[in-house]
Amino acid sequence: MKKDAISYTEARDLLLSLPVRAETETVSLAECWGRVLAEPLFADKDVPAFDRSAYDGYAVRAADTADASALHPVTLRILEEIPAGGVSRFSLTEGTAAKILTGAPVPEGCDSVIQFEKTTFTDCEVTLTAPCRPGANVIRAGEDVRAGSLLAPAGTVIDAPLMASLAGQNVSHPRCFRIPKVGIISTGSELADVGVPLAPGQIRNTNRYSLAGTLSGLGTEPVFLGIGRDDAGQIASLIRQGLDCCDAVILTGGVSVGDYDLTPEAMAMTGADILFERLAMKPGKACCFGTAEGKLIAGLSGHPSSSLIALCAVAAPYLKKLCGRRVFMNREIPVTLGETLEKAAPVTRLMWGTLDLTDGTAVVRLSSRQGNVIISSGIGTDVLAEIPAGSGPVEKGTTVKGFLI
């Protein structure tokens, strides 16, 4: 166990060094958005499978139109009409054309399509007043996807374009990584859930919901295991329950040094190996991370902002890796402070902020109030700005590291 406080990046990397279990399952294509692909997707066919028209118009041979002009129009004989979903019956020869609709396969001999609105026509003939460029308005076979190409490696999060590509390859049930379940345990006799009348001295269990929402956004399935009162045995029982049914367990509260901070003791009762107990950052310093039965147990602060920031900065990459994602690190970007930060930072500070791209640069507008218990400062934010340890007042315009949340 690391006894001294460690940086959040060192803690994050320590978690990422832990082995993860990867189970897979097939998922209906209609329900796979946001899932993680468990095997690479190689194309076994061209998309589109044939040369087709990009517009409603006329399929022509470009050579027949080379001398067309307003003074010397070219008139071609129409052989047929080709609708989308149909096929041509004739090959184009010198002086002929075919009426064609968007998406229809072009006939043999065609190398160009001209839109209706650029022609004059009858049922039998079409007249052009400008030449057509070879290849114009013809979508070639394989223009989107070539057979044999890699469309997506394993570990790719399935988005709308990938769903379309799966459909284009006739994959009805892609193999995906199973969604990991992450148990949530709130600790503290003072907690009452939403909808329950508050007794004197009680507070709402807000962490349950902020963590559950964040976990869902990471691609995991949050499972609320209950509130552990100030009793190490009861908390340990909830942890064991989580180890039985979940892939990781997160607790909030009970990780400081008071008489009722019982999470480390409860973790020890389950046989957990403790990895580290303090982070050199604010908020989120108090914590206790360990493993049991090959699963992560993350004890976070009970303070709302502290627990959420520690989850985002330290545990989120590991949990995304647990989901099977190929890219799991938080996306880091340099950000410029939009205002002077007067308060010194003896340890690394992570601060809620909102990106402002108005002038083409990434400016972070920090929330006006920041602190361990101030969760409302995170409303609507999309970045955490890192203020390095040892910083005095940091001037407006200073560039610091940030990562997207």
N, C-alpha and C positions, 0 to 999 in steps of 0.2 A: 504494500500500500504506500502511496505517496502521501507523506504526512504534512509536508509544507504545502502552502497554497500554490497552485499551478495556474498557468494562463489558460484562458478558455480555449485557445488553439491547441495547446498541449493536451488538454482534457479531451477535446474533440478528436484529435488524432489517436489518442489512446483507445477511445471507443471504436474508432474505425479499424483498429488492429484486431478487434475481437472477431472470431468467426461468426458467420451468419448461416442460418438454415434456409435453403431455397427449395420450397415445394411448388409444384406447378399444377395447373388445371386448365381445361379448355373452357372458353367463355363465348357465348353467343356474340356474333359480330355486332348485333344491335345494342348490346349492353357492355361493350368493351371499352368505351371512352374512358380515359384516365387510368386504365389498367396498364401493367407493365409487360411488354412482350418478352416471353421466356425463350424464344428461339429466333434466329435471324430470319428475315423475310427476303427470300430471293424470288425474283420474277421468273416464272416459267413460260411467259408469253409476252409478246409485244402489246403495248397499249398506246394508241389504238392498234387494232389488229390489221387494219387496212388503210390505204390512203383515202381520205375523205374530204368533203368540202367544208370550208369554214363559214360559208355564207349561202343564203339563197341566191341563185344566179344561174350562170351558164358555164358548163364545162367546155373548154375549147383547147385547141392546139395553139400555143403561143406563136408558132411560125406563121399561122394563117392570119394573125392580127398585126404582123410586124409593120405593115405599111398603112395601118388605119389612122385616119385623121379626120378632122371636121370637114375638110375639103374633099377628102377621098375616103368615105366610110367603107367599112368591110361588112358584107352581109353573109351570114352562114346559115345553112339549112339545119333545122332542128330535127334530130333523129328520134328522140324519146324524152320522157320525163322520168327522173329517178328520185323517188321520195326517200326520206330517212327510213331505214329498215328494209329498203328494197335493194335490188341489184340491177346493173345495166344489162341490156340485151344486145347492145351493139358496141363495136369499137369505133372510135372517132377516126375518120379519114379526112383527107384534104377537103376543106370547105364545109365541114359539118360541125355541129355542136350538140349538146344535150342540156335540156333544162334540168337543174339539180337543186335539191333542198339541203339545208344545213345538216351536216352529219351523214349524208348519203355517201356511199363509196363512189369515187370517180371512175368513169369508164376507162377501159384500155385505150391508150393513145392520148389521153388528156394529160396535160402538164400545167394547166392554169384554170382558174375559175374567176369569172368577172361578175360582180354583183348586179342584180336586176336594175338598180337605180342608175347604173352607168351605161345602160343600153336602151335601145328602142326595140320593140319586138312585136311579133304577131304569133299566132299559134304555130306557124310553120317556119318563121325566120327570126333571127336576131341580128341587129346591126350595131357595130362598134365604131366609135369615132376616135379611139386611142389604142395603142398597142398594149398587149398584156405581157407582163414579165414572166418568164418560165418559173414555175413553182409558186406563183402568187395565189394566195388563198386556198392552198392545198395543205391539209394537215397530213403529214407523212406517217406511215405505220411506224410505231415505236418512238414517235416524237416525245411522248410522255415517259414511257418506260420501255427499256430494251430487255428482251428475254435474257436471263442470266445475270442481270444486274442486282446488286444488293440494295434493297429499298430501305431496310431498317435493321440495325443489329439488335441482338438480344439486349434487354435492359432499356429499350426505348419506351417512353411513356406514349401510349396510343392517343393521338389527337385526331382531329377531323380529317386532315389530309391522309394520315396513315389508315384511318378507317376506309376512306375511299380507295386507297391503294390495295388494301386487303380485299375489298369487294372486287376490284378490277382483276385480281388474281384468283377470284372465285373461292376465297378462304372464308368459310361460313362460321368457323369456330377456332379462332387463333388460340394458341397455347400461351397462357399468361402465368406470371407468378401469383401464387395465392396471396391475398391481402392479409398481412400480419395483423393480429389483434394486440392492442396495447391496453393493459389494465390501468385504471386510474383509481388511486386511493387518496382520499382526503383525510388528514389527521387533525385532531383537536376537538376537545369536548365542547368548545364554544361554537362549533359550526351547526348551522341549520340550513336545510335545503330550501329551494324555492317552493313557495306554496305552504310552508310550515310556519305557524306563528312563532315569532321570536320570543324566547324567554329572556329575562333580564341578563345582560352580559353576553348574549349570543350575537353572532354575525352571520351573514349569508355565505354559503359555500360557492363563491364565485369562481374559484380555481377549477372546479369540475368542468365548467362550461368553456372557459377560455382555453384550457388544455385540450378538451375534446374537439373544439373547433379547429385548433391548430393541427392536431393529430389527423383529423379528417383531411385537411388540406395537404398534408404530407403524403397521403395515400394509404394510411393505416385505418384500421377500424377501432375506434375507442370503445372500451368496455368499462363502465363505471362499476367498481367492486364494492363501494360503500364508504362510509365515514368510520375511521378508526378513532375511538375515543382515546383519552390519555391513559392507555394501558398497553404496554409492550406486547403482551401475549395476544391481545385482540388484534393489534396491528400486524403481528407476525402471522396470525391466522389468515388475515386478508391477503397478505403477500403470498402465502402458500396457495391460496385459492387462485390468485392471479397466475402463479407459476404453472398451475394445473391446466388452465384454460387459455392462457395468453402467450404471446411470443416475447413480450417485454412488460415490465410493470413500472409505473411512475407514481410516486407519492409526493404530496405536498405537505409541508409543515413538519415540525419536530426534528429539524436538522441543525439547530443551533446548540448552545451549551447550557440551556436552562434545565431545571429539574424535570420539566415535562417534555423535553425534547428527546423523544424515545425512538425515533426512526432508526438510527444506527444500531441500537440495542435489538430492535425487532428484526432488522436485517440479519444481524448476527445469529439470532435464534433460528433463522431459516437455513443457516449454514452458508450464508453469502460470503464471498470473498470481496472485501472492500478494496476498491481501486484508488479512490481519493475522496477527501472530505471537505476541501476548501478550494475555492476558485479565487485567483487574484484579479477579480473584477468587481465592478459595482454597476448596477445591482446584480444580485445572484451569487454573492460570495458563499453563503451558507448552503451546503449541499452534502450528499453522501451517495456516491455511485459505487455499485458493486455488481457482481454476477452470481447467479445460482442456477444450477442445472443447465448451464450454457446460455442463460438468458439474462438480459440487462435488467437491473433494478436501479432506477434513478430516483433518489430522494432529493427533492427540490425544496427551496424555501417556501414557507407558507404565505409570504408577502406576494400579492398578485402580480406586480410588475416583475419582481425578482424571478419568480417561477417561470413566467412566460419567456423572459429574455434568456434565461439559462436553457430552457428547452430549445429555443430557436438557435442559439449560438453554439451549444455544446452537443445536444442529443439529436437535433434534426438531421444532420448528415448521416449519422448512424442509422436512424430510422428509415431514411430514404434508401439507404443501402440494403436494409432489411427487406424493403419492398422489392428488391431486385433491380433497382435503377442503375443504369450504367453511369449516369451523371448524378452525383449525390451531394457534391459540395455546395455550400451556399454561394450564390453568384456575387462575387465581390466587384465593386466599382469604386473608382476615386470620386469623391464628392467634395464640393466646395461649401464651406460653412456660409450660410446666408446671413448670419449675425454673429457678433462677438460673444464668446462664451466666457463669462467672467470667472466662474468657479474653477479653482484648481482641481487637478485630477491626480491624487497621489497613487492611485491604482487605475488600471484601464477602466474606462467608462464606456458603456454601450447606451446610446441615447436614441429614443424614438424620433423619427423625422419623416418628412414627406419630400419626395423629389420634385423639384421645380425645373422643368426643361425649357422654360419660356425663351431664354436667349440662346438656346442651343448647347448650353453647358449643364452639367449635372450639379445643381445647387440643392443642398439639403436645408429645409426649413425645420429647425428643431422645435419640438413641442415646448410650450412655455413652461410647463411644470413637469419635473422629472423626479422620480424617487421610488423607493422600494415598494411602497403601498399604492402609488398613484397609477392605476391601470387605465384611467380615462385618458391619460396623455397618449396612449397608443391608438386611440380611435382614429381610423382613416389613414394611419401611417403605412408606409411601404418600404422603409429602409431603417436599418440600425446603423448609426454613425459611431465609429470607434474613436474615442479620444485617448491618445496614448498615455500610459502611466508617466507621471512626473511632469505633466503639462501644467504650466501656469495658466493665466488667462490666454485663450486662443482667439486670435483676431478674425474678424469677418474676412472672408476670402481665402482663408487657409484651406489647403487640400488635405483631407483625411480619408481613411479607408472606410467604406461602408459596405454593407451587404443587404441584398434585397430580401424581404420577408413576405 
